[in-house]
Amino acid sequence: MIVEMVAGHQSCSDREATGTLLYLDMVIMMTVEGKVRTEPQFAKLFSEAGFASYTITPVCGLRVLIQLYP
């Protein structure tokens, strides 16, 4: 189980949420060399890690719960 923000997901569909997500993406890139991923990027990452499927459930604002299945 992962609690994360997913760029382009329905949980962040309004303009204000998208702006917040882009701001956080820039902060993450500058501080820890990371990034906010889109759902297709997460799908590729999970597949390469050996997971067969996943579900994404909005839980709180921009955050979603990602459940991975072997």
All heavy atoms as TSV, in Angstrom:
chain	resi	resn	atom	element	x	y	z
A	1	MET	N	N	0.847	-1.174	0.000
A	1	MET	CA	C	0.000	0.000	0.000
A	1	MET	C	C	0.892	1.238	0.000
A	1	MET	O	O	1.873	1.313	0.732
A	1	MET	CB	C	-0.903	0.012	1.211
A	1	MET	CG	C	-1.896	-1.108	1.248
A	1	MET	SD	S	-2.821	-0.982	2.774
A	1	MET	CE	C	-4.433	-1.231	2.136
A	2	ILE	N	N	0.510	2.185	-0.810
A	2	ILE	CA	C	1.267	3.428	-0.956
A	2	ILE	C	C	0.280	4.589	-0.903
A	2	ILE	O	O	-0.765	4.547	-1.553
A	2	ILE	CB	C	1.999	3.455	-2.315
A	2	ILE	CG1	C	2.924	2.259	-2.458
A	2	ILE	CG2	C	2.751	4.768	-2.485
A	2	ILE	CD1	C	3.436	2.065	-3.877
A	3	VAL	N	N	0.601	5.618	-0.134
A	3	VAL	CA	C	-0.178	6.853	-0.173
A	3	VAL	C	C	0.702	7.868	-0.906
A	3	VAL	O	O	1.818	8.150	-0.497
A	3	VAL	CB	C	-0.541	7.350	1.237
A	3	VAL	CG1	C	-1.245	8.701	1.154
A	3	VAL	CG2	C	-1.417	6.333	1.948
A	4	GLU	N	N	0.189	8.380	-2.016
A	4	GLU	CA	C	1.009	9.193	-2.917
A	4	GLU	C	C	0.120	10.170	-3.666
A	4	GLU	O	O	-1.102	10.069	-3.645
A	4	GLU	CB	C	1.719	8.255	-3.902
A	4	GLU	CG	C	2.667	8.900	-4.852
A	4	GLU	CD	C	3.840	9.579	-4.169
A	4	GLU	OE1	O	4.830	8.921	-3.873
A	4	GLU	OE2	O	3.724	10.797	-3.949
A	5	MET	N	N	0.737	11.118	-4.354
A	5	MET	CA	C	0.027	12.008	-5.265
A	5	MET	C	C	0.315	11.532	-6.686
A	5	MET	O	O	1.455	11.181	-7.003
A	5	MET	CB	C	0.494	13.444	-5.090
A	5	MET	CG	C	0.061	14.034	-3.774
A	5	MET	SD	S	0.600	15.723	-3.556
A	5	MET	CE	C	2.282	15.448	-3.041
A	6	VAL	N	N	-0.713	11.479	-7.523
A	6	VAL	CA	C	-0.565	11.008	-8.896
A	6	VAL	C	C	-0.975	12.134	-9.834
A	6	VAL	O	O	-2.128	12.560	-9.836
A	6	VAL	CB	C	-1.429	9.750	-9.157
A	6	VAL	CG1	C	-1.300	9.295	-10.595
A	6	VAL	CG2	C	-1.036	8.620	-8.206
A	7	ALA	N	N	-0.035	12.634	-10.613
A	7	ALA	CA	C	-0.308	13.718	-11.559
A	7	ALA	C	C	-1.316	13.250	-12.606
A	7	ALA	O	O	-1.213	12.148	-13.129
A	7	ALA	CB	C	0.978	14.160	-12.239
A	8	GLY	N	N	-2.300	14.083	-12.877
A	8	GLY	CA	C	-3.284	13.777	-13.902
A	8	GLY	C	C	-4.409	12.866	-13.454
A	8	GLY	O	O	-5.319	12.575	-14.220
A	9	HIS	N	N	-4.396	12.412	-12.207
A	9	HIS	CA	C	-5.460	11.536	-11.713
A	9	HIS	C	C	-6.699	12.362	-11.407
A	9	HIS	O	O	-6.620	13.565	-11.157
A	9	HIS	CB	C	-4.989	10.798	-10.450
A	9	HIS	CG	C	-5.915	9.726	-10.018
A	9	HIS	ND1	N	-6.875	9.922	-9.066
A	9	HIS	CD2	C	-6.035	8.443	-10.421
A	9	HIS	CE1	C	-7.549	8.799	-8.900
A	9	HIS	NE2	N	-7.060	7.891	-9.712
A	10	GLN	N	N	-7.863	11.734	-11.414
A	10	GLN	CA	C	-9.124	12.436	-11.181
A	10	GLN	C	C	-9.173	13.130	-9.824
A	10	GLN	O	O	-9.932	14.067	-9.630
A	10	GLN	CB	C	-10.301	11.480	-11.306
A	10	GLN	CG	C	-10.300	10.384	-10.240
A	10	GLN	CD	C	-11.281	9.283	-10.548
A	10	GLN	OE1	O	-11.766	9.178	-11.650
A	10	GLN	NE2	N	-11.560	8.465	-9.561
A	11	SER	N	N	-8.338	12.707	-8.867
A	11	SER	CA	C	-8.325	13.337	-7.553
A	11	SER	C	C	-7.759	14.751	-7.610
A	11	SER	O	O	-7.913	15.524	-6.674
A	11	SER	CB	C	-7.517	12.492	-6.569
A	11	SER	OG	O	-6.159	12.441	-6.957
A	12	CYS	N	N	-7.072	15.103	-8.691
A	12	CYS	CA	C	-6.503	16.458	-8.806
A	12	CYS	C	C	-6.925	17.089	-10.120
A	12	CYS	O	O	-6.122	17.618	-10.864
A	12	CYS	CB	C	-4.988	16.427	-8.660
A	12	CYS	SG	S	-4.126	15.507	-9.926
A	13	SER	N	N	-8.212	17.052	-10.407
A	13	SER	CA	C	-8.694	17.496	-11.705
A	13	SER	C	C	-8.934	19.005	-11.804
A	13	SER	O	O	-9.002	19.525	-12.902
A	13	SER	CB	C	-9.977	16.753	-12.074
A	13	SER	OG	O	-10.967	17.001	-11.090
A	14	ASP	N	N	-9.053	19.704	-10.682
A	14	ASP	CA	C	-9.305	21.138	-10.821
A	14	ASP	C	C	-7.995	21.921	-10.954
A	14	ASP	O	O	-6.913	21.413	-10.704
A	14	ASP	CB	C	-10.170	21.677	-9.683
A	14	ASP	CG	C	-9.493	21.656	-8.326
A	14	ASP	OD1	O	-8.276	21.414	-8.257
A	14	ASP	OD2	O	-10.182	21.895	-7.328
A	15	ARG	N	N	-8.113	23.161	-11.375
A	15	ARG	CA	C	-6.928	23.980	-11.688
A	15	ARG	C	C	-6.058	24.233	-10.450
A	15	ARG	O	O	-4.839	24.170	-10.524
A	15	ARG	CB	C	-7.381	25.291	-12.303
A	15	ARG	CG	C	-6.237	26.137	-12.746
A	15	ARG	CD	C	-6.700	27.365	-13.449
A	15	ARG	NE	N	-5.516	28.110	-13.875
A	15	ARG	CZ	C	-5.549	29.268	-14.443
A	15	ARG	NH1	N	-6.703	29.838	-14.685
A	15	ARG	NH2	N	-4.440	29.864	-14.781
A	16	GLU	N	N	-6.688	24.515	-9.322
A	16	GLU	CA	C	-5.938	24.787	-8.099
A	16	GLU	C	C	-5.141	23.551	-7.663
A	16	GLU	O	O	-3.973	23.656	-7.291
A	16	GLU	CB	C	-6.883	25.215	-6.979
A	16	GLU	CG	C	-6.174	25.626	-5.708
A	16	GLU	CD	C	-7.142	26.153	-4.671
A	16	GLU	OE1	O	-7.969	27.023	-4.999
A	16	GLU	OE2	O	-7.054	25.691	-3.532
A	17	ALA	N	N	-5.750	22.382	-7.724
A	17	ALA	CA	C	-5.060	21.150	-7.347
A	17	ALA	C	C	-3.897	20.873	-8.290
A	17	ALA	O	O	-2.818	20.464	-7.861
A	17	ALA	CB	C	-6.033	19.975	-7.341
A	18	THR	N	N	-4.100	21.108	-9.572
A	18	THR	CA	C	-3.035	20.889	-10.547
A	18	THR	C	C	-1.866	21.834	-10.288
A	18	THR	O	O	-0.707	21.430	-10.328
A	18	THR	CB	C	-3.569	21.071	-11.984
A	18	THR	OG1	O	-4.614	20.123	-12.195
A	18	THR	CG2	C	-2.482	20.854	-13.006
A	19	GLY	N	N	-2.158	23.085	-9.976
A	19	GLY	CA	C	-1.111	24.045	-9.651
A	19	GLY	C	C	-0.318	23.622	-8.424
A	19	GLY	O	O	0.920	23.701	-8.398
A	20	THR	N	N	-1.012	23.143	-7.407
A	20	THR	CA	C	-0.345	22.660	-6.195
A	20	THR	C	C	0.544	21.475	-6.513
A	20	THR	O	O	1.685	21.391	-6.045
A	20	THR	CB	C	-1.390	22.261	-5.138
A	20	THR	OG1	O	-2.194	23.396	-4.829
A	20	THR	CG2	C	-0.734	21.737	-3.875
A	21	LEU	N	N	0.047	20.571	-7.319
A	21	LEU	CA	C	0.812	19.384	-7.693
A	21	LEU	C	C	2.070	19.755	-8.471
A	21	LEU	O	O	3.147	19.218	-8.224
A	21	LEU	CB	C	-0.070	18.444	-8.527
A	21	LEU	CG	C	0.400	17.015	-8.660
A	21	LEU	CD1	C	0.513	16.338	-7.307
A	21	LEU	CD2	C	-0.558	16.247	-9.535
A	22	LEU	N	N	1.961	20.702	-9.403
A	22	LEU	CA	C	3.126	21.149	-10.163
A	22	LEU	C	C	4.154	21.832	-9.263
A	22	LEU	O	O	5.361	21.628	-9.415
A	22	LEU	CB	C	2.695	22.085	-11.294
A	22	LEU	CG	C	1.880	21.428	-12.405
A	22	LEU	CD1	C	1.372	22.486	-13.385
A	22	LEU	CD2	C	2.690	20.373	-13.123
A	23	TYR	N	N	3.671	22.628	-8.309
A	23	TYR	CA	C	4.577	23.270	-7.353
A	23	TYR	C	C	5.328	22.204	-6.546
A	23	TYR	O	O	6.548	22.274	-6.388
A	23	TYR	CB	C	3.797	24.190	-6.423
A	23	TYR	CG	C	4.628	24.721	-5.286
A	23	TYR	CD1	C	5.558	25.734	-5.495
A	23	TYR	CD2	C	4.500	24.195	-4.011
A	23	TYR	CE1	C	6.336	26.211	-4.452
A	23	TYR	CE2	C	5.271	24.661	-2.964
A	23	TYR	CZ	C	6.194	25.668	-3.190
A	23	TYR	OH	O	6.960	26.127	-2.161
A	24	LEU	N	N	4.608	21.208	-6.026
A	24	LEU	CA	C	5.250	20.146	-5.252
A	24	LEU	C	C	6.237	19.355	-6.107
A	24	LEU	O	O	7.285	18.937	-5.623
A	24	LEU	CB	C	4.190	19.218	-4.659
A	24	LEU	CG	C	3.360	19.831	-3.540
A	24	LEU	CD1	C	2.207	18.906	-3.149
A	24	LEU	CD2	C	4.214	20.156	-2.332
A	25	ASP	N	N	5.916	19.168	-7.375
A	25	ASP	CA	C	6.821	18.472	-8.286
A	25	ASP	C	C	8.144	19.233	-8.390
A	25	ASP	O	O	9.224	18.636	-8.332
A	25	ASP	CB	C	6.172	18.331	-9.658
A	25	ASP	CG	C	6.863	17.325	-10.554
A	25	ASP	OD1	O	7.563	16.426	-10.025
A	25	ASP	OD2	O	6.702	17.412	-11.780
A	26	MET	N	N	8.079	20.562	-8.507
A	26	MET	CA	C	9.303	21.369	-8.592
A	26	MET	C	C	10.098	21.294	-7.290
A	26	MET	O	O	11.320	21.169	-7.298
A	26	MET	CB	C	8.972	22.826	-8.924
A	26	MET	CG	C	8.482	23.010	-10.338
A	26	MET	SD	S	8.330	24.730	-10.858
A	26	MET	CE	C	7.411	25.474	-9.553
A	27	VAL	N	N	9.406	21.354	-6.155
A	27	VAL	CA	C	10.086	21.262	-4.860
A	27	VAL	C	C	10.791	19.919	-4.718
A	27	VAL	O	O	11.950	19.851	-4.310
A	27	VAL	CB	C	9.094	21.489	-3.695
A	27	VAL	CG1	C	9.728	21.145	-2.359
A	27	VAL	CG2	C	8.580	22.913	-3.698
A	28	ILE	N	N	10.118	18.850	-5.090
A	28	ILE	CA	C	10.702	17.512	-4.999
A	28	ILE	C	C	11.915	17.397	-5.913
A	28	ILE	O	O	12.951	16.861	-5.525
A	28	ILE	CB	C	9.653	16.431	-5.335
A	28	ILE	CG1	C	8.589	16.374	-4.234
A	28	ILE	CG2	C	10.310	15.066	-5.496
A	28	ILE	CD1	C	7.376	15.543	-4.595
A	29	MET	N	N	11.811	17.912	-7.136
A	29	MET	CA	C	12.939	17.825	-8.069
A	29	MET	C	C	14.154	18.586	-7.550
A	29	MET	O	O	15.288	18.177	-7.767
A	29	MET	CB	C	12.541	18.370	-9.449
A	29	MET	CG	C	11.654	17.440	-10.232
A	29	MET	SD	S	11.391	17.958	-11.944
A	29	MET	CE	C	10.512	19.498	-11.757
A	30	MET	N	N	13.927	19.699	-6.871
A	30	MET	CA	C	15.043	20.520	-6.390
A	30	MET	C	C	15.664	19.979	-5.108
A	30	MET	O	O	16.834	20.216	-4.842
A	30	MET	CB	C	14.579	21.958	-6.166
A	30	MET	CG	C	14.214	22.643	-7.463
A	30	MET	SD	S	13.673	24.376	-7.368
A	30	MET	CE	C	13.216	24.674	-5.710
A	31	THR	N	N	14.909	19.256	-4.303
A	31	THR	CA	C	15.424	18.839	-3.005
A	31	THR	C	C	15.918	17.394	-2.963
A	31	THR	O	O	16.913	17.119	-2.307
A	31	THR	CB	C	14.369	19.038	-1.903
A	31	THR	OG1	O	13.189	18.305	-2.229
A	31	THR	CG2	C	14.044	20.510	-1.728
A	32	VAL	N	N	15.240	16.480	-3.611
A	32	VAL	CA	C	15.626	15.065	-3.513
A	32	VAL	C	C	15.762	14.381	-4.869
A	32	VAL	O	O	15.831	13.163	-4.947
A	32	VAL	CB	C	14.648	14.259	-2.627
A	32	VAL	CG1	C	14.711	14.719	-1.194
A	32	VAL	CG2	C	13.236	14.336	-3.168
A	33	GLU	N	N	15.783	15.163	-5.931
A	33	GLU	CA	C	15.897	14.623	-7.289
A	33	GLU	C	C	14.814	13.589	-7.601
A	33	GLU	O	O	15.061	12.572	-8.230
A	33	GLU	CB	C	17.288	14.029	-7.513
A	33	GLU	CG	C	18.391	15.059	-7.403
A	33	GLU	CD	C	19.768	14.491	-7.661
A	33	GLU	OE1	O	19.867	13.465	-8.344
A	33	GLU	OE2	O	20.726	15.091	-7.177
A	34	GLY	N	N	13.608	13.849	-7.136
A	34	GLY	CA	C	12.478	12.970	-7.414
A	34	GLY	C	C	11.490	13.679	-8.321
A	34	GLY	O	O	11.787	14.726	-8.883
A	35	LYS	N	N	10.297	13.099	-8.451
A	35	LYS	CA	C	9.257	13.734	-9.256
A	35	LYS	C	C	7.901	13.150	-8.903
A	35	LYS	O	O	7.809	12.067	-8.339
A	35	LYS	CB	C	9.515	13.541	-10.745
A	35	LYS	CG	C	9.448	12.093	-11.213
A	35	LYS	CD	C	9.686	12.009	-12.703
A	35	LYS	CE	C	9.644	10.571	-13.172
A	35	LYS	NZ	N	9.820	10.475	-14.601
A	36	VAL	N	N	6.852	13.902	-9.222
A	36	VAL	CA	C	5.495	13.398	-9.091
A	36	VAL	C	C	5.197	12.642	-10.378
A	36	VAL	O	O	5.372	13.172	-11.468
A	36	VAL	CB	C	4.489	14.557	-8.883
A	36	VAL	CG1	C	3.072	14.033	-8.848
A	36	VAL	CG2	C	4.814	15.310	-7.598
A	37	ARG	N	N	4.768	11.401	-10.260
A	37	ARG	CA	C	4.539	10.565	-11.435
A	37	ARG	C	C	3.079	10.570	-11.870
A	37	ARG	O	O	2.184	10.764	-11.068
A	37	ARG	CB	C	4.954	9.121	-11.135
A	37	ARG	CG	C	6.433	8.940	-10.954
A	37	ARG	CD	C	6.751	7.470	-10.652
A	37	ARG	NE	N	8.175	7.234	-10.688
A	37	ARG	CZ	C	8.983	7.397	-9.648
A	37	ARG	NH1	N	8.511	7.802	-8.501
A	37	ARG	NH2	N	10.275	7.143	-9.756
A	38	THR	N	N	2.865	10.293	-13.158
A	38	THR	CA	C	1.520	10.112	-13.694
A	38	THR	C	C	1.131	8.646	-13.510
A	38	THR	O	O	1.976	7.793	-13.215
A	38	THR	CB	C	1.466	10.459	-15.188
A	38	THR	OG1	O	2.313	9.548	-15.897
A	38	THR	CG2	C	1.893	11.894	-15.446
A	39	GLU	N	N	-0.148	8.346	-13.713
A	39	GLU	CA	C	-0.585	6.954	-13.574
A	39	GLU	C	C	0.135	6.019	-14.546
A	39	GLU	O	O	0.568	4.934	-14.149
A	39	GLU	CB	C	-2.100	6.839	-13.721
A	39	GLU	CG	C	-2.584	5.439	-13.404
A	39	GLU	CD	C	-4.085	5.322	-13.299
A	39	GLU	OE1	O	-4.789	6.345	-13.250
A	39	GLU	OE2	O	-4.565	4.175	-13.260
A	40	PRO	N	N	0.315	6.393	-15.838
A	40	PRO	CA	C	1.066	5.495	-16.728
A	40	PRO	C	C	2.516	5.269	-16.267
A	40	PRO	O	O	3.047	4.169	-16.416
A	40	PRO	CB	C	1.029	6.212	-18.078
A	40	PRO	CG	C	-0.203	7.049	-18.033
A	40	PRO	CD	C	-0.307	7.490	-16.598
A	41	GLN	N	N	3.137	6.283	-15.676
A	41	GLN	CA	C	4.498	6.112	-15.163
A	41	GLN	C	C	4.508	5.155	-13.973
A	41	GLN	O	O	5.394	4.309	-13.852
A	41	GLN	CB	C	5.096	7.466	-14.752
A	41	GLN	CG	C	5.396	8.359	-15.924
A	41	GLN	CD	C	5.756	9.766	-15.510
A	41	GLN	OE1	O	5.215	10.321	-14.552
A	41	GLN	NE2	N	6.704	10.359	-16.237
A	42	PHE	N	N	3.503	5.278	-13.084
A	42	PHE	CA	C	3.400	4.337	-11.971
A	42	PHE	C	C	3.139	2.926	-12.489
A	42	PHE	O	O	3.719	1.958	-12.003
A	42	PHE	CB	C	2.284	4.736	-11.007
A	42	PHE	CG	C	2.723	5.659	-9.911
A	42	PHE	CD1	C	2.199	6.934	-9.817
A	42	PHE	CD2	C	3.642	5.255	-8.961
A	42	PHE	CE1	C	2.587	7.795	-8.804
A	42	PHE	CE2	C	4.045	6.107	-7.934
A	42	PHE	CZ	C	3.510	7.380	-7.862
A	43	ALA	N	N	2.255	2.775	-13.480
A	43	ALA	CA	C	1.932	1.459	-14.037
A	43	ALA	C	C	3.192	0.786	-14.570
A	43	ALA	O	O	3.425	-0.416	-14.333
A	43	ALA	CB	C	0.880	1.579	-15.128
A	44	LYS	N	N	4.012	1.526	-15.281
A	44	LYS	CA	C	5.266	0.978	-15.820
A	44	LYS	C	C	6.204	0.577	-14.679
A	44	LYS	O	O	6.800	-0.508	-14.710
A	44	LYS	CB	C	5.942	2.006	-16.726
A	44	LYS	CG	C	7.220	1.508	-17.343
A	44	LYS	CD	C	7.846	2.551	-18.253
A	44	LYS	CE	C	9.146	1.984	-18.807
A	44	LYS	NZ	N	10.006	2.993	-19.337
A	45	LEU	N	N	6.332	1.437	-13.677
A	45	LEU	CA	C	7.183	1.151	-12.528
A	45	LEU	C	C	6.725	-0.118	-11.797
A	45	LEU	O	O	7.538	-0.993	-11.478
A	45	LEU	CB	C	7.163	2.350	-11.566
A	45	LEU	CG	C	7.998	2.243	-10.308
A	45	LEU	CD1	C	9.486	2.235	-10.650
A	45	LEU	CD2	C	7.681	3.408	-9.388
A	46	PHE	N	N	5.427	-0.243	-11.558
A	46	PHE	CA	C	4.894	-1.416	-10.862
A	46	PHE	C	C	5.104	-2.682	-11.683
A	46	PHE	O	O	5.458	-3.733	-11.153
A	46	PHE	CB	C	3.408	-1.243	-10.553
A	46	PHE	CG	C	3.097	-0.052	-9.680
A	46	PHE	CD1	C	1.873	0.577	-9.763
A	46	PHE	CD2	C	4.031	0.462	-8.781
A	46	PHE	CE1	C	1.566	1.667	-8.968
A	46	PHE	CE2	C	3.736	1.551	-7.981
A	46	PHE	CZ	C	2.499	2.158	-8.075
A	47	SER	N	N	4.876	-2.593	-12.988
A	47	SER	CA	C	5.069	-3.743	-13.871
A	47	SER	C	C	6.520	-4.203	-13.866
A	47	SER	O	O	6.808	-5.394	-13.753
A	47	SER	CB	C	4.628	-3.392	-15.289
A	47	SER	OG	O	4.889	-4.444	-16.173
A	48	GLU	N	N	7.438	-3.242	-13.964
A	48	GLU	CA	C	8.864	-3.574	-13.953
A	48	GLU	C	C	9.307	-4.149	-12.614
A	48	GLU	O	O	10.271	-4.909	-12.553
A	48	GLU	CB	C	9.699	-2.342	-14.301
A	48	GLU	CG	C	9.551	-1.923	-15.750
A	48	GLU	CD	C	10.239	-0.606	-16.079
A	48	GLU	OE1	O	10.752	0.064	-15.144
A	48	GLU	OE2	O	10.258	-0.243	-17.263
A	49	ALA	N	N	8.593	-3.805	-11.545
A	49	ALA	CA	C	8.917	-4.328	-10.217
A	49	ALA	C	C	8.282	-5.698	-9.971
A	49	ALA	O	O	8.494	-6.303	-8.930
A	49	ALA	CB	C	8.466	-3.350	-9.143
A	50	GLY	N	N	7.476	-6.184	-10.929
A	50	GLY	CA	C	6.913	-7.522	-10.827
A	50	GLY	C	C	5.491	-7.604	-10.303
A	50	GLY	O	O	4.998	-8.700	-10.032
A	51	PHE	N	N	4.808	-6.471	-10.164
A	51	PHE	CA	C	3.422	-6.501	-9.701
A	51	PHE	C	C	2.486	-6.684	-10.892
A	51	PHE	O	O	2.666	-6.069	-11.938
A	51	PHE	CB	C	3.070	-5.221	-8.944
A	51	PHE	CG	C	3.799	-5.100	-7.642
A	51	PHE	CD1	C	4.956	-4.348	-7.544
A	51	PHE	CD2	C	3.336	-5.760	-6.511
A	51	PHE	CE1	C	5.637	-4.244	-6.355
A	51	PHE	CE2	C	4.022	-5.665	-5.309
A	51	PHE	CZ	C	5.168	-4.910	-5.226
A	52	ALA	N	N	1.466	-7.542	-10.718
A	52	ALA	CA	C	0.552	-7.867	-11.810
A	52	ALA	C	C	-0.511	-6.792	-12.023
A	52	ALA	O	O	-0.927	-6.541	-13.150
A	52	ALA	CB	C	-0.125	-9.209	-11.546
A	53	SER	N	N	-0.970	-6.171	-10.935
A	53	SER	CA	C	-2.006	-5.149	-11.077
A	53	SER	C	C	-1.978	-4.212	-9.881
A	53	SER	O	O	-1.258	-4.439	-8.903
A	53	SER	CB	C	-3.391	-5.790	-11.218
A	53	SER	OG	O	-3.727	-6.483	-10.029
A	54	TYR	N	N	-2.802	-3.178	-9.964
A	54	TYR	CA	C	-2.889	-2.188	-8.895
A	54	TYR	C	C	-4.247	-1.501	-8.960
A	54	TYR	O	O	-4.933	-1.549	-9.981
A	54	TYR	CB	C	-1.772	-1.145	-9.011
A	54	TYR	CG	C	-1.891	-0.284	-10.238
A	54	TYR	CD1	C	-2.558	0.928	-10.208
A	54	TYR	CD2	C	-1.352	-0.696	-11.451
A	54	TYR	CE1	C	-2.685	1.708	-11.338
A	54	TYR	CE2	C	-1.474	0.079	-12.595
A	54	TYR	CZ	C	-2.134	1.278	-12.526
A	54	TYR	OH	O	-2.260	2.047	-13.647
A	55	THR	N	N	-4.639	-0.881	-7.863
A	55	THR	CA	C	-5.830	-0.024	-7.854
A	55	THR	C	C	-5.442	1.307	-7.230
A	55	THR	O	O	-4.552	1.370	-6.383
A	55	THR	CB	C	-6.996	-0.633	-7.041
A	55	THR	OG1	O	-6.564	-0.842	-5.694
A	55	THR	CG2	C	-7.467	-1.943	-7.642
A	56	ILE	N	N	-6.101	2.363	-7.667
A	56	ILE	CA	C	-5.885	3.698	-7.119
A	56	ILE	C	C	-7.217	4.210	-6.583
A	56	ILE	O	O	-8.208	4.239	-7.306
A	56	ILE	CB	C	-5.334	4.661	-8.186
A	56	ILE	CG1	C	-3.952	4.204	-8.641
A	56	ILE	CG2	C	-5.282	6.084	-7.643
A	56	ILE	CD1	C	-3.312	5.078	-9.693
A	57	THR	N	N	-7.216	4.600	-5.301
A	57	THR	CA	C	-8.418	5.094	-4.644
A	57	THR	C	C	-8.132	6.461	-4.030
A	57	THR	O	O	-7.232	6.569	-3.194
A	57	THR	CB	C	-8.850	4.123	-3.523
A	57	THR	OG1	O	-8.957	2.804	-4.054
A	57	THR	CG2	C	-10.160	4.542	-2.901
A	58	PRO	N	N	-8.863	7.515	-4.428
A	58	PRO	CA	C	-8.670	8.825	-3.794
A	58	PRO	C	C	-9.001	8.729	-2.302
A	58	PRO	O	O	-9.987	8.105	-1.921
A	58	PRO	CB	C	-9.675	9.727	-4.506
A	58	PRO	CG	C	-9.980	9.035	-5.793
A	58	PRO	CD	C	-9.845	7.568	-5.505
A	59	VAL	N	N	-8.154	9.326	-1.441
A	59	VAL	CA	C	-8.408	9.241	-0.004
A	59	VAL	C	C	-8.488	10.595	0.686
A	59	VAL	O	O	-9.277	10.769	1.592
A	59	VAL	CB	C	-7.368	8.362	0.729
A	59	VAL	CG1	C	-7.550	6.915	0.393
A	59	VAL	CG2	C	-5.958	8.802	0.460
A	60	CYS	N	N	-7.671	11.558	0.285
A	60	CYS	CA	C	-7.652	12.831	0.998
A	60	CYS	C	C	-7.033	13.910	0.109
A	60	CYS	O	O	-5.814	13.918	-0.077
A	60	CYS	CB	C	-6.869	12.700	2.296
A	60	CYS	SG	S	-6.831	14.203	3.259
A	61	GLY	N	N	-7.849	14.784	-0.425
A	61	GLY	CA	C	-7.328	15.852	-1.262
A	61	GLY	C	C	-6.585	15.321	-2.469
A	61	GLY	O	O	-7.135	14.567	-3.267
A	62	LEU	N	N	-5.311	15.678	-2.595
A	62	LEU	CA	C	-4.504	15.242	-3.735
A	62	LEU	C	C	-3.952	13.834	-3.560
A	62	LEU	O	O	-3.427	13.260	-4.498
A	62	LEU	CB	C	-3.329	16.209	-3.950
A	62	LEU	CG	C	-3.691	17.636	-4.330
A	62	LEU	CD1	C	-2.439	18.496	-4.379
A	62	LEU	CD2	C	-4.411	17.664	-5.665
A	63	ARG	N	N	-4.050	13.300	-2.364
A	63	ARG	CA	C	-3.454	11.984	-2.099
A	63	ARG	C	C	-4.382	10.854	-2.508
A	63	ARG	O	O	-5.593	10.962	-2.407
A	63	ARG	CB	C	-3.102	11.867	-0.624
A	63	ARG	CG	C	-1.967	12.772	-0.240
A	63	ARG	CD	C	-1.696	12.704	1.249
A	63	ARG	NE	N	-0.679	13.661	1.631
A	63	ARG	CZ	C	-0.928	14.928	1.935
A	63	ARG	NH1	N	-2.158	15.387	1.896
A	63	ARG	NH2	N	0.061	15.737	2.269
A	64	VAL	N	N	-3.748	9.774	-2.964
A	64	VAL	CA	C	-4.487	8.564	-3.326
A	64	VAL	C	C	-3.849	7.372	-2.622
A	64	VAL	O	O	-2.685	7.413	-2.230
A	64	VAL	CB	C	-4.486	8.320	-4.860
A	64	VAL	CG1	C	-5.197	9.441	-5.589
A	64	VAL	CG2	C	-3.083	8.130	-5.383
A	65	LEU	N	N	-4.629	6.319	-2.446
A	65	LEU	CA	C	-4.129	5.061	-1.917
A	65	LEU	C	C	-3.889	4.141	-3.103
A	65	LEU	O	O	-4.809	3.898	-3.899
A	65	LEU	CB	C	-5.146	4.424	-0.973
A	65	LEU	CG	C	-4.825	3.012	-0.496
A	65	LEU	CD1	C	-3.581	3.015	0.390
A	65	LEU	CD2	C	-5.998	2.411	0.233
A	66	ILE	N	N	-2.664	3.664	-3.250
A	66	ILE	CA	C	-2.327	2.734	-4.329
A	66	ILE	C	C	-2.120	1.367	-3.697
A	66	ILE	O	O	-1.287	1.212	-2.799
A	66	ILE	CB	C	-1.048	3.177	-5.071
A	66	ILE	CG1	C	-1.209	4.591	-5.636
A	66	ILE	CG2	C	-0.724	2.177	-6.180
A	66	ILE	CD1	C	0.057	5.178	-6.221
A	67	GLN	N	N	-2.897	0.389	-4.147
A	67	GLN	CA	C	-2.754	-0.975	-3.653
A	67	GLN	C	C	-2.150	-1.818	-4.776
A	67	GLN	O	O	-2.673	-1.822	-5.895
A	67	GLN	CB	C	-4.100	-1.547	-3.240
A	67	GLN	CG	C	-4.681	-0.801	-2.040
A	67	GLN	CD	C	-6.078	-1.254	-1.719
A	67	GLN	OE1	O	-7.007	-0.923	-2.448
A	67	GLN	NE2	N	-6.209	-2.011	-0.656
A	68	LEU	N	N	-1.062	-2.515	-4.469
A	68	LEU	CA	C	-0.366	-3.338	-5.447
A	68	LEU	C	C	-0.677	-4.804	-5.215
A	68	LEU	O	O	-0.806	-5.242	-4.074
A	68	LEU	CB	C	1.150	-3.130	-5.329
A	68	LEU	CG	C	1.618	-1.677	-5.484
A	68	LEU	CD1	C	3.100	-1.572	-5.160
A	68	LEU	CD2	C	1.344	-1.188	-6.880
A	69	TYR	N	N	-0.781	-5.564	-6.301
A	69	TYR	CA	C	-1.104	-6.992	-6.218
A	69	TYR	C	C	-0.063	-7.802	-6.981
A	69	TYR	O	O	0.316	-7.430	-8.090
A	69	TYR	CB	C	-2.500	-7.255	-6.802
A	69	TYR	CG	C	-3.573	-6.422	-6.131
A	69	TYR	CD1	C	-4.023	-5.242	-6.718
A	69	TYR	CD2	C	-4.086	-6.794	-4.906
A	69	TYR	CE1	C	-4.992	-4.463	-6.089
A	69	TYR	CE2	C	-5.066	-6.025	-4.261
A	69	TYR	CZ	C	-5.517	-4.865	-4.875
A	69	TYR	OH	O	-6.464	-4.092	-4.256
A	70	PRO	N	N	0.383	-8.904	-6.366
A	70	PRO	CA	C	1.417	-9.742	-7.028
A	70	PRO	C	C	0.887	-10.418	-8.285
A	70	PRO	O	O	-0.246	-10.526	-8.527
A	70	PRO	CB	C	1.785	-10.759	-5.977
A	70	PRO	CG	C	0.755	-10.674	-4.906
A	70	PRO	CD	C	0.013	-9.410	-5.080
